[in-house]
Structures are given as structure tokens and as C-alpha cells.
Amino acid sequence: MDGMGEDGTAAGKQPRACLPSVLRGQIMSVSEILPDLFFVERGYLNGNHFIYRSKAPILIDTAYVCDFEVTARLIRSLGVRLSDISLIINTHCHCDHIGGNKSIQDQSGCEIALHTIGKYFIDTRDDWSTWWKYYHQQAEFFKATRPLEDGDVVAVGPHEFEVLHTPGHASDGIVLYNRRAKILLSSDTLWENDMAVLTVRVEGSAAVHHMLQSLERIEALDVHTVFPGHGKPFADIKRALSKAKKRTQRYLENRQRLGMDLLKKIMIYTLLMLKKVDQDTFFQHLAQTHWFKETVDLYFNGAYQAKYAEILNGLLERKIVVCKSGQLFTTVKP
């Protein structure tokens, strides 16, 4: 378990941190997880991503569009020019994973690969199935050039990753598995201590079942280290899977748990997108969105104001949200 992996990395050990960064108030870390393949840990607004450094660089996910300047500086800090990038691989087409796609493609003419379902969404300019319109997110369409299917193998330089389709959080969601190094790039299918939002109004009523099936599929893999879509890398995949499966099962047993989870997380995510908002106008802002009214209607019989107050007060008490001079903002790392 503590020996060297076949790709030259320490099997079962955390990656070497090589470039801690602070840019525009965002604390990030960059780690080399395989030769010339770097994991970039971001926050909650920006999905984590990967940079393969070579003469024909490859990216896996590109974070959020409003923080593209930070993403570009991180890429350049590794000696990679945006104009040289040859390929972007997306784990799914939510805004926090595709935000830099268009700018990078405009500069480099690179290929962009994603699951065939996500490619269809992009090809047809579907800003609903991508969640952008539903959650009032900012994102830009790009040219999707390569469809990925379950079972495909994608080459990131000399490192081969198997594509596993893992719907639930996103109908086009994939994880990438390097069998030799026993590394899993789990995107938003598996986090260490939490779960990504499940949106049945977009993904369909079977989304929770699909998530459970995706977790069970990952359970069959031999994995030493997981690099998630948000959060730090972790090695105890059994514990993470157990927690995620239990939570998913609780969602099936009690639908209101799922509704509460969605409302809390997207309220925080909205504050991250807006940076700060007047306390007096935040409810009105949420009430104008598709997701807020539909979620409260679906799970809480239209009790908009009461549910808003309950969740916001809870977040304020836990200091996840702070109010200063009548302005709300979140303490969650962007």
C-alpha cells in the first residue's frame, strides 16, 4: 500500500504540494499528482481542475467564468501558455467546470471533449439542462468537438484515464480513473465529507437513484487517492462512499432533506456569485429565480418567506453567512 505506483507516484499517499497561491483573496494549492499533471484545488464557486504541462498542454475543467483571470494566471504559473493548449476535457458542463472554455478555445483553437450528453447540450445551446438559466449562473457556450462515451480511454500525455459515466448530480457527469496509479478524478460525483446538489427538476425524478448507482459503480474500483471536484484530495474512499450512500439513501427516505440541502447550498452559491448583496433585497432576488420557487413548491408547499428566513437564520448562526452594514456575504471559500 505504501509502495510506488506504476506511474512513479507514491501509491496511497497525498500528492506533493508544489505551488500554494493567493490570488485576489482566493487561497489555492497546486500539486503534481503524476509526472507533469497538476491538480489545482480551488473552492466552492470554482471547481477544482487539472493542468497537464507539455508542448501540447491539456486541461481538465476550467473553473468559473468570472474568475477566469485567476485561472489563467494559475495556468501560466506552471509555464503553460493558453495559446498552446490542445485539449480541454470537461467532467460535466456546469458553470463552475466550464467557465474558461470559451476564452481558452478562442485563443488556442483547442479541442473540447465531454460526455456525449453534455456535448448535445452545448451543441443545441441548451442553457437549461446545463443549469445555467435554472440557477441564474453566468457561463458561455463554446464548440464541443469530441464526444466521450462510458468506457472510453482518454490520454492525458502518457497518462491514460478511463471514462465512467456517473449521472445523478449531472446527467452528463463523468469520472476519470487511472488504473495504473489507482487515482480517481471524481469531479462532483464523490466528495470527501459532503455531496453535490441533486436537482430533480432538471435531472429528472430518478436523479437520486442514478446518484446511488453511480456511487456503487465507483465502489467497485481499486482507488488509492481521490481528487474531487471541490475540496482536498483524500485517500479513504470507503469512508467517503459510505457517507455519500447513507446521505443519498436518506434523501430517498425523506424528500425534504433533499430540498433543504439544495436551498442551503444554492443560497450560499448565489452569494458567492454575487460577492455580496443587500439583506433587504436578497429574498426578492431569490424569488425571481426558477430554482428557488420550484424547490420550495416541490418540497415545502410554497412557504417561500418562511423557508428563506429559516435557512438564512441558520446560516447566520453558524457564521457561514455574515451580515455587515446591511450586506450579506458568505465565509465559504470561492
KOLGUPA-833378 format. One record per atom (N, C-alpha, C): residue in one letter; y, x, z. Coordinates in steps of 0.001 Angstrom, whole numbers, padded with zeros to 6 digits, always signed. Last residue first. Layout:
! residues N
AYXZ
...
//
This chain:
! residues 334
P+030831-014280-002161
P+030813-014800-003538
P+029857-014035-004448
K+029603-015091+001044
K+029895-014015+000100
K+029802-014526-001347
V+031108-017640+002963
V+029943-017172+002215
V+030375-016138+001178
T+033232-018796+004127
T+032977-017404+004503
T+031759-016831+003784
T+035409-020867+002200
T+034109-020569+002788
T+033994-019083+003094
F+038340-022824+002979
F+037641-021799+002207
F+036335-021486+002917
L+041060-025061+003001
L+039645-024829+003245
L+039147-023682+002376
Q+044235-025221+004493
Q+043439-024786+003349
Q+041995-024533+003779
G+045848-025684+006693
G+045513-026824+005847
G+044692-026489+004632
S+045872-023185+007924
S+047108-023718+007339
S+046815-024847+006354
K+042462-022932+007454
K+043651-022243+007921
K+044860-022778+007170
C+039142-023583+008054
C+040406-024204+007664
C+041553-023433+008297
V+035990-022541+006786
V+037107-022311+007703
V+038333-023024+007155
V+032487-022841+006702
V+033771-023199+006103
V+034831-023054+007179
I+030857-021738+008513
I+030531-021473+007112
I+031729-021837+006251
K+031207-022399+011133
K+032121-021402+010552
K+031661-020920+009173
R+029960-024511+012220
R+029146-023299+012046
R+029937-022150+011431
E+032009-026363+012080
E+031477-025983+013392
E+030681-024686+013308
L+032231-026624+009296
L+033339-026066+010073
L+032851-025590+011436
L+029812-027853+008691
L+030093-026535+008124
L+031236-025849+008870
G+030160-030295+010062
G+029063-029399+010410
G+029296-027984+009906
N+032337-031335+008697
N+032466-031024+010124
N+031366-030074+010589
L+031162-031712+006165
L+032262-030767+006333
L+032427-030380+007799
I+029196-033668+006738
I+028806-032344+006252
I+029921-031337+006470
E+030730-035852+007678
E+029609-035324+008452
E+029275-033895+008037
A+032522-036312+005582
A+033031-035904+006892
A+031928-035273+007729
Y+030693-037089+003528
Y+031596-035943+003352
Y+032044-035415+004708
K+029627-039385+004660
K+028756-038241+004423
K+029575-036967+004209
A+031917-041033+004769
A+031172-040714+005984
A+030303-039471+005790
Q+032685-041226+002071
Q+033587-040642+003057
Q+032832-040210+004309
Y+030268-042404+000834
Y+030947-041188+000380
Y+031750-040515+001489
A+027710-043942+000896
A+028589-043682+002049
A+029378-042390+001818
G+025801-044724-001029
G+027227-044765-001352
G+028177-044532-000193
N+023172-044336-000013
N+023704-045682-000237
N+025228-045722-000372
F+022113-041773+000016
F+022817-042260+001200
F+023613-043544+000944
Y+020868-040936-002360
Y+020214-040651-001091
Y+020833-041364+000120
L+022370-041922-004546
L+020917-041812-004631
L+020264-041711-003260
D+025065-041789-003781
D+024467-043066-004180
D+022947-043017-004083
V+025292-039040-003368
V+025466-039949-002229
V+024893-041329-002552
T+024826-038161-006013
T+023970-037714-004920
T+024075-038655-003728
E+026880-039378-007483
E+025482-039691-007790
E+024558-039306-006645
K+029161-038220-006313
K+028944-039663-006207
K+027489-040016-006476
F+028696-035460-006926
F+028910-035929-005563
F+028600-037414-005432
W+028330-035146-009743
W+027261-034823-008804
W+027471-035445-007431
H+030702-035774-011103
H+029481-036550-011324
H+028515-036378-010155
T+033836-035873-009262
T+032740-035192-009952
T+031561-036132-010156
Q+035667-037110-007731
Q+035874-037188-009175
Q+034746-036527-009965
A+035058-036497-005137
A+034819-037874-005575
A+034986-038043-007079
L+036008-033888-004885
L+034565-034130-004968
L+034259-035510-005528
H+038790-034435-004748
H+038237-033568-005799
H+036749-033838-005990
Q+038927-035982-002460
Q+039290-036584-003740
Q+038747-035757-004904
F+038195-034029-000564
F+037345-035201-000779
F+037643-035848-002128
F+040373-032238-000786
F+039019-031815-001130
F+038107-033010-001389
T+042924-032806+000031
T+042559-033217-001330
T+041112-032898-001695
D+043358-031859+002576
D+043692-033258+002316
D+043220-033745+000948
Q+042796-029160+002394
Q+041875-030024+003128
Q+042110-031498+002805
D+043175-027500-000660
D+043829-028262+000409
D+042819-029182+001084
V+041079-024671-001148
V+041526-025999-001566
V+042198-026677-000380
K+039968-021598-002666
K+040464-022363-001525
K+041009-023685-002051
K+037990-020998-004722
K+038541-019982-003807
K+039077-020632-002534
L+036533-022595-006397
L+037969-022888-006280
L+038716-021840-005465
M+033955-021517-006080
M+034558-021582-007410
M+036072-021753-007331
L+033591-021868-003312
L+033545-020524-003896
L+034205-020502-005271
L+033696-024639-003168
L+034747-023852-002511
L+034757-022416-003034
T+031323-025182-004548
T+032600-025640-005089
T+033760-024873-004473
Y+029448-024142-002786
Y+029593-023527-004105
Y+030920-023926-004753
I+029749-025944-000666
I+030065-024525-000475
I+030307-023850-001821
M+028877-028259-001996
M+030214-028217-001400
M+030658-026779-001171
I+026311-027476-002617
I+027259-027597-003719
I+028696-027729-003191
K+025101-027377-000063
K+025166-026179-000907
K+026209-026307-002007
K+025394-030012+000956
K+025911-028838+001672
K+026122-027666+000723
L+024104-031577-001031
L+025506-031798-000697
L+026106-030579-000003
L+021444-030549-000948
L+022258-030469-002159
L+023742-030611-001836
D+020640-031184+001661
D+020645-029794+001211
D+021553-029629-000003
M+020788-033974+001601
M+021661-033218+002496
M+021773-031768+002052
G+018762-034559-000301
G+020146-034947-000537
G+021117-034173+000327
L+016499-033586+001024
L+016898-033001-000247
L+018349-033322-000553
R+016441-035324+003176
R+016570-033884+003408
R+017057-033176+002144
Q+015943-037741+001957
Q+017290-037494+002453
Q+017510-036027+002823
R+013213-037783+001379
R+014154-037545+000281
R+015561-037226+000780
N+010596-036596+002863
N+011856-037194+003305
N+012941-036864+002283
E+008414-035548+001530
E+008168-036489+002624
E+009427-037234+003047
L+009549-033807-000273
L+008721-034893-000782
L+008508-035969+000280
Y+010797-032069+001493
Y+011619-032845+000564
Y+010832-034033+000010
R+008582-030926+002657
R+009436-031792+003480
R+010358-032632+002609
Q+007695-029386+000514
Q+006868-030497+000972
Q+007673-031457+001843
T+009761-027508+000464
T+009562-028395-000679
T+008729-029611-000287
R+009272-026237+002914
R+010529-026954+002701
R+010391-027937+001544
K+006760-025136+002411
K+006935-026099+003503
K+008206-026911+003314
K+007386-023410+000294
K+006440-024511+000079
K+006573-025572+001171
A+009136-021609+001565
A+009603-022416+000436
A+008687-023612+000196
K+007476-020469+003523
K+008678-021193+003918
K+009147-022117+002800
S+005533-019278+001872
S+005150-020268+002873
S+006347-021111+003289
L+007069-017468+000406
L+006400-018576-000277
L+006009-019667+000704
A+007858-015714+002459
A+008864-016440+001680
A+008248-017648+000981
R+005362-014738+003295
R+006215-015469+004225
R+007239-016309+003472
K+004499-013467+000943
K+003701-014551+001533
K+004540-015398+002478
I+006342-011447+000506
I+006355-012607-000387
I+005544-013760+000193
D+007922-009252+001914
D+006979-010214+002474
D+006990-011509+001660
A+009942-007769+000701
A+008555-007395+000444
A+007561-008442+000917
F+013059-008248-001053
F+012183-008387+000103
F+010743-008118-000300
P+016555-007793-001852
P+015128-007668-002167
P+014296-007822-000891
K+019019-010296-000844
K+018477-008942-000888
K+017024-008937-001357
G+020611-012884-002880
G+020087-012263-001672
G+019469-010907-001928
H+019492-014517-005761
H+020549-014400-004761
H+019914-013795-003514
G+017242-014083-007264
G+018491-014390-007958
G+019694-014355-007057
P+015288-011280-005894
P+015645-012683-006131
P+016953-012845-006895
F+012719-009281-006215
F+014151-009175-006434
F+014655-010563-006837
V+010023-008289-004229
V+010671-009391-004932
V+012165-009116-005016
T+007227-006158-004212
T+008649-006329-003951
T+009209-007423-004835
H+004492-006558-004674
H+004922-005709-003566
H+006382-005945-003201
V+002175-008995-005701
V+003571-008558-005691
V+003846-007708-004457
D+000047-010561-007620
D-000007-009424-006696
D+001373-008759-006734
L+000135-014160-007831
L+000471-012827-008312
L+000316-011784-007209
A-000192-016674-006821
A-001388-016039-007370
A-001128-014597-007829
E+002307-017587-006192
E+001416-017205-005091
E+000190-016454-005589
I+003350-018530-008520
I+003777-017211-008065
I+002830-016683-006990
R+002136-021057-008449
R+001800-020117-009513
R+002177-018688-009116
E+003338-022236-006295
E+001895-021997-006236
E+001458-021021-007325
L+005912-022475-007307
L+005670-021618-006145
L+004185-021275-006034
S+005418-024341-009336
S+005908-023008-009682
S+005684-022022-008538
Q+004658-026590-007850
Q+003699-025979-008763
Q+004115-024562-009148
L+007106-027091-006563
L+005918-026775-005772
L+004854-026101-006642
M+008706-027713-008773
M+009013-026554-007949
M+007797-026132-007137
H+007494-030068-009672
H+007471-028888-010527
H+007770-027624-009728
H+008118-031753-007534
H+006718-031436-007822
H+006614-030182-008687
V+010877-031826-007900
V+010340-031289-006650
V+008866-030920-006835
A+011113-033028-010442
A+011588-031657-010216
A+010993-031041-008960
A+010549-035569-011232
A+009401-034711-010919
A+009811-033291-010566
S+012904-036768-011974
S+012324-037143-010682
S+011144-036271-010279
G+015156-034368-013492
G+014157-035422-013518
G+013490-035619-012162
E+017304-032680-013637
E+015989-032112-013926
E+014880-033163-013979
V+019440-034363-012936
V+019461-033627-014206
V+018056-033200-014592
R+018710-035571-010613
R+019491-036374-011560
R+019637-035670-012907
V+017513-033630-009052
V+016634-034556-009767
V+017399-035398-010782
T+017964-030566-008383
T+018849-031625-008876
T+018044-032615-009705
L+017718-028393-005778
L+016899-029184-006692
L+017699-030424-007084
V+019055-025160-005059
V+019227-026612-005133
V+018251-027223-006136
A+016881-022617-003695
A+017924-023075-004605
A+017926-024600-004654
M+016233-021898-000260
M+015811-022380-001566
M+017018-022756-002399
D+015652-019102+001982
D+016276-020365+001609
D+015707-020795+000272
N+014758-016534+002379
N+014913-017404+003547
N+015481-018778+003238
E+014272-015357-000215
E+013569-014928+000990
E+013599-015977+002103
W+013562-017387-003128
W+014435-016573-002293
W+013697-016229-001014
L+012391-018251-006243
L+011985-017848-004898
L+013045-016949-004282
T+013811-019154-008429
T+012560-019830-008098
T+012104-019485-006686
D+015973-017781-009301
D+016217-018821-008301
D+014960-019626-007979
S+014429-014635-009724
S+015581-015471-010038
S+015798-016509-008936
S+012440-012779-009337
S+012120-014182-009057
S+013255-015146-009355
L+010830-010296-010509
L+012233-010720-010601
L+012193-012244-010527
L+008450-008429-008874
L+008764-009767-009368
L+010269-009972-009350
I+006242-005717-009273
I+007608-006158-008998
I+007816-007534-009620
K+004109-004006-009734
K+003976-005150-008823
K+005337-005614-008316
A+004037-002107-011630
A+004766-001765-010408
A+004687-002857-009351
R+002392-003571-013443
R+002075-002188-013067
R+002746-001802-011758
R+003570-006064-013841
R+002253-005991-013224
R+001931-004582-012739
N+006466-007505-013419
N+005969-006207-013862
N+004668-005931-013127
Y+007633-010616-014317
Y+006668-009915-013460
Y+006232-008616-014117
L+010163-012953-014027
L+009686-011813-014798
L+008854-010922-013882
V+010518-016508-014295
V+010495-015288-013502
V+009884-014202-014374
I+012634-019111-015610
I+011532-018156-015734
I+011645-017117-014624
G+013765-022421-016273
G+013654-021277-015380
G+012432-020421-015665
D+014442-024694-017598
D+014202-023517-018425
D+013978-022267-017577
S+014911-026463-015576
S+013812-026768-016497
S+013480-025591-017403
A+015398-025221-012345
A+015919-025314-013713
A+014762-025534-014662
H+013871-025819-010088
H+015313-025629-009963
H+015993-025790-011315
G+011666-026437-012003
G+011896-027036-010690
G+013377-026991-010419
P+009612-024045-013811
P+010591-025130-013682
P+010622-025691-012258
T+008823-021242-014774
T+008768-021787-013408
T+009823-022875-013233
H+006996-019259-016919
H+007874-020429-016873
H+007716-021100-015509
L+006966-015848-016945
L+006302-017023-016364
L+007313-018147-016281
V+006557-013002-018815
V+007391-014184-018648
V+006545-015311-018082
E+006112-009656-017770
E+005516-010905-018221
E+006452-012069-017897
F+007604-006689-018795
F+007647-007808-017866
F+007009-009034-018513
E+007461-003178-019009
E+007046-004459-019563
E+007018-005526-018473
H+009518-000511-019579
H+009013-001387-018527
H+008705-002769-019109
P+010838+001107-021327
P+009382+001294-021209
P+008726+000330-020227
G+013185-001393-022031
G+012857+000010-022212
G+011344+000161-022147
V+011703-004005-021359
V+012995-003517-020886
V+012869-001998-020870
A+009981-006289-023249
A+010132-004868-022950
A+011559-004589-022516
V+008136-009136-022349
V+009402-008589-022824
V+009508-007144-022361
V+005566-011230-023270
V+005872-009966-022604
V+007157-009429-023203
D+004776-014716-022680
D+005344-013623-023464
D+005492-012373-022605
G+004071-016648-020865
G+003039-015714-021294
G+003536-014599-022185
D+006247-019091-022079
D+005368-018695-020991
D+004262-017793-021531
E+008655-017751-024384
E+007642-018718-024004
E+006838-018183-022824
L+011978-017488-025528
L+010878-016928-024743
L+009933-018045-024347
P+013914-017081-028497
P+013246-017957-027518
P+012124-017213-026803
R+016862-015520-029293
R+015427-015271-029134
R+014839-016210-028098
T+019562-016100-029431
T+018897-015598-030632
T+017382-015485-030521
A+022275-018016-028687
A+020933-017687-028206
A+020067-017319-029409
K+025540-017404-028495
K+024498-017551-029513
K+023173-017077-028930
F+027253-019432-026037
F+027007-018169-026720
F+025928-018425-027768
F+029633-021202-024013
F+028462-021144-024886
F+028428-019811-025630
E+030685-020588-020682
E+030979-020509-022120
E+029667-020463-022908
A+031846-022263-017694
A+030886-021462-018432
A+031253-021511-019911
Q+032492-023678-014586
Q+033072-023011-015740
Q+032014-022125-016391
Q+031409-026933-013451
Q+031400-025481-013425
Q+032042-024910-014687
H+030771-029580-012599
H+032154-029149-012865
H+032286-027633-012761
Y+028148-030355-012532
Y+028701-029765-011316
Y+030131-029236-011490
Y+027898-031369-015147
Y+027471-032164-013997
Y+028114-031661-012704
K+028673-029308-016830
K+029504-030511-016738
K+029169-031300-015476
W+026559-027444-016248
W+027975-027064-016224
W+028879-028280-016027
W+023848-027945-016424
W+024501-028228-015140
W+026013-028028-015182
T+022548-027992-018805
T+022830-026665-018247
T+023476-026730-016868
S+022662-030654-019385
S+021376-030103-018967
S+021505-028689-018409
W+025433-030635-020108
W+024921-031464-019017
W+023600-030886-018492
D+026108-029282-022338
D+026705-028815-021083
D+026314-029675-019891
D+024627-028365-025047
D+024342-029362-024013
D+024889-028854-022683
R+024584-027218-027634
R+025823-027297-026838
R+025725-028388-025774
T+022256-026689-028881
T+022795-028041-029070
T+024069-028280-028261
D+021728-024066-028046
D+021864-024351-029480
D+022543-025696-029721
I+021437-024457-025285
I+022563-023672-025809
I+022799-023981-027276
F+019106-026026-025177
F+020345-026488-024544
F+021557-025763-025123
Y+017326-024278-026498
Y+017650-025584-027084
Y+018946-026132-026489
K+017209-022228-024658
K+017765-021963-025982
K+018144-023259-026674
G+015893-023564-022564
G+017282-023152-022405
G+017945-022845-023732
I+013398-023799-023824
I+014127-024994-023397
I+015610-024668-023216
T+012632-021135-024263
T+012878-021995-025420
T+013614-023285-025052
H+014360-018817-022146
H+013253-019733-022408
H+013624-020717-023511
L+016186-016236-023922
L+015953-017118-022786
L+014850-018105-023156
A+018097-013546-025146
A+016789-014187-025041
A+016737-015047-023787
I+020349-012372-027425
I+020241-013030-026123
I+018956-013846-026113
E+021522-009346-028951
E+020586-010458-028908
E+020634-011080-027509
C+025006-008386-029349
C+023660-008261-028810
C+022829-009522-029008
G+027554-007748-030169
G+026678-008411-031125
G+025239-008454-030658
S+029434-006642-028430
S+028290-005826-028843
S+027459-006423-029967
Q+031496-008434-027895
Q+031800-007006-028012
Q+030678-006199-028648
D+030253-010910-027791
D+031400-010731-028687
D+031702-009255-028921
Q+028408-010429-025763
Q+027928-010623-027126
Q+029050-010452-028138
I+030161-010296-023576
I+029364-009129-023943
I+028858-009252-025374
S+031230-012889-023589
S+032113-011721-023689
S+031340-010487-024130
K+028883-014455-023295
K+029718-014560-024490
K+030602-013330-024662
N+027704-013618-020748
N+027015-013571-022036
N+027955-013512-023233
G+028640-013790-018183
G+029152-012707-019013
G+028601-012681-020418
G+027295-016056-017114
G+028752-016019-017207
G+029329-014924-018082
I+024720-016755-016572
I+025057-016509-017991
I+026552-016241-018193
H+024390-017287-013909
H+023481-016315-014512
H+023853-015963-015952
D+025981-019290-013056
D+026039-018053-012285
D+025103-016979-012823
C+025379-021504-014702
C+026626-020759-014906
C+026654-019423-014194
H+022021-021545-016028
H+023045-021987-015097
H+024212-021008-015092
C+019845-020924-017717
C+021197-020995-018283
C+022215-021633-017344
H+017630-018258-016639
H+017906-019666-016930
H+019389-019758-017273
T+017359-015574-017088
T+016287-016242-016359
T+016430-017756-016406
N+018088-013889-020107
N+018530-014826-019069
N+017338-015516-018420
I+018708-010757-021349
I+017637-011699-021021
I+018152-012591-019908
I+020440-009212-023917
I+020572-009881-022624
I+019384-010823-022492
L+020587-006196-025745
L+019854-007413-025401
L+020267-007902-024026
S+022264-004040-026202
S+021443-004526-027316
S+020806-005882-027031
I+025416-002649-025597
I+024335-003488-025084
I+023587-004144-026243
D+027604-001245-026406
D+026290-000697-026755
D+025133-001612-026360
S+029867-002387-025397
S+029686-002464-026850
S+028319-001944-027295
L+029794-001691-022730
L+029495-003076-023109
L+029193-003188-024597
R+028164+001280-021782
R+029292+000651-022483
R+028901-000754-022928
V+027166+002688-018768
V+026784+001796-019868
V+028030+001170-020468
G+027505+004070-016434
G+027560+004804-017687
G+027154+003996-018897
L+027706+002536-014247
L+026400+003147-014477
L+026354+003907-015805
S+030180+001426-014474
S+029990+002430-013422
S+028648+003137-013536
R+029874-000577-016360
R+030460+000702-016786
R+030246+001800-015748
I+028825-002573-014659
I+028043-002062-015792
I+028557-000695-016222
L+031003-002947-012941
L+029715-002506-012416
L+028843-001908-013524
R+032896-003891-014727
R+033135-002618-014040
R+031852-002070-013438
A+031732-006324-015478
A+031947-005281-016481
A+032158-003916-015824
T+031817-007715-013028
T+030537-007429-013667
T+030675-006284-014663
V+034603-007923-012732
V+033822-007172-011749
V+032474-006775-012353
E+035164-009551-014928
E+035810-008235-014815
E+035051-007343-013835
F+033785-011902-014356
F+033264-011009-015391
F+033903-009631-015323
D+034178-013952-012616
D+034078-012607-012050
D+033576-011606-013082
C+034074-016225-014135
C+035360-015870-013538
C+035351-014491-012899
V+031326-016381-014884
V+032343-016040-015871
V+033659-015588-015234
Y+028775-014729-012966
Y+029658-015879-013177
Y+030858-015479-014024
A+025847-012916-014236
A+026718-013432-013172
A+027644-014547-013668
T+023948-012219-016157
T+025291-011623-016259
T+026307-012257-015315
D+020506-011292-016905
D+021524-012145-016282
D+022871-011413-016181
I+019685-008185-017618
I+019007-009415-017220
I+019990-010192-016356
L+020463-006038-020365
L+020856-006723-019142
L+019915-007893-018888
I+020024-002865-021830
I+019543-004238-021702
I+020020-004790-020359
P+021235-000352-024171
P+021102-000969-022836
P+020684-002433-022904
A+020320+001980-025902
A+020380+000562-026273
A+020205-000257-024998
K+020278+004295-024501
K+021123+004258-025694
K+021275+002837-026218
S+020329+002970-021100
S+019724+003735-022194
S+020707+003762-023352
R+019702+001188-018260
R+020586+002206-018837
R+019830+003030-019871
Y+019603-002118-017499
Y+018758-001018-017959
Y+019626-000052-018738
I+020496-004060-014839
I+021053-003243-015914
I+020048-002149-016247
F+020519-007353-013497
F+019842-006081-013703
F+020445-005384-014918
H+021851-009503-010835
H+021465-009178-012204
H+020947-007752-012292
N+022470-012441-008815
N+022099-011038-008980
N+021728-010773-010431
G+025109-014799-009474
G+023701-014448-009377
G+023505-012943-009478
N+027918-015571-007617
N+027401-014740-008708
N+025925-014444-008490
L+027995-017108-005296
L+028633-017593-006515
L+028085-016869-007739
Y+026569-015451-003551
Y+026115-016826-003766
Y+026734-017422-005022
G+026241-012137-004768
G+026394-013046-003645
G+025856-014414-003976
R+024613-009330-005840
R+025945-009931-005777
R+026032-010845-004556
E+022911-006444-006601
E+022978-007567-005667
E+024414-008060-005578
V+021368-005238-009298
V+022722-005423-008773
V+022729-006658-007890
F+019020-002821-010092
F+019204-004156-009526
F+020594-004219-008906
F+018353-000893-012955
F+019123-001064-011735
F+019245-002546-011373
L+016364+001379-014485
L+016547-000069-014335
L+017146-000333-012958
D+015800+004088-014521
D+016948+003614-015308
D+017115+002097-015303
P+012650+003540-013223
P+013494+004526-013898
P+014505+003895-014852
L+013271+000797-010983
L+012363+001502-011876
L+013234+002518-012611
I+015427+000411-009323
I+014125-000133-008913
I+012978+000390-009772
E+018277+001478-007938
E+017395+001807-009056
E+015973+001412-008660
S+020822-000752-006884
S+019627+000024-006550
S+018805+000273-007800
V+023900-001597-005553
V+023178-001330-006794
V+022031-000387-006466
S+025651-004129-003810
S+024850-002912-003793
S+024089-002817-005100
M+028911-005369-002843
M+027703-005399-003652
M+026912-004125-003424
I+031430-007413-001774
I+030588-006290-001375
I+029267-006410-002104
Q+034518-008247-003009
Q+033095-008560-003111
Q+032290-007312-002772
G+037164-007540-003085
G+036682-008212-001905
G+035219-008571-001934
R+037337-006157-005542
R+038022-007425-005344
R+037443-008227-004183
L+034493-004407-004806
L+035413-004718-005889
L+035994-006100-005652
V+032621-002024-003500
V+033513-003062-003044
V+034546-003275-004136
S+029234-000872-003566
S+030508-001103-004222
S+031304-002161-003496
P+026689+001602-003462
P+027378+000497-002792
P+028772+000355-003383
L+024463+002864-005178
L+025878+002688-005500
L+026460+001483-004777
C+021811+003105-004419
C+022460+004268-005024
C+023949+004088-005232
A+018993+002496-002518
A+020376+002082-002757
A+021147+003278-003278
R+015769+002280-003666
R+016777+003212-003180
R+018167+002699-003527
P+013855-000629-002677
P+014426+000285-003658
P+015494+001153-003032
Q+011245-000715-000172
Q+012524-001202-000681
Q+013099-000182-001659
K+007742-000562-001060
K+008914-000108-000326
K+010185-000655-000960
G+005552-001181-002607
G+005695-001872-001349
G+006905-001473-000543
A+005407+001970-004116
A+004867+000621-004046
A+005046+000053-002654
A+007969+003704-005307
A+007176+003612-004087
A+006698+002183-003925
T+007550+004287-008837
T+008291+003799-007691
T+007371+003719-006484
G+006073+004963-011066
G+006792+006021-010380
G+007611+005557-009202
D+004560+003021-012162
D+005797+003318-012865
D+006631+004357-012127
E+002498+002713-010373
E+002186+003372-011643
E+003432+003694-012454
G+003705+003525-007072
G+003326+002598-008126
G+003128+003348-009429
M+002434+005521-004447
M+003368+005375-005550
M+002831+004385-006553
G+001463+003945-001293
G+001434+004964-002332
G+002454+004698-003410
D+001207+002047+000623
D+002392+002880+000717
D+002411+003977-000342
M-001209+000820+000000
M+000000+000000+000000
M+001262+000856+000000
//
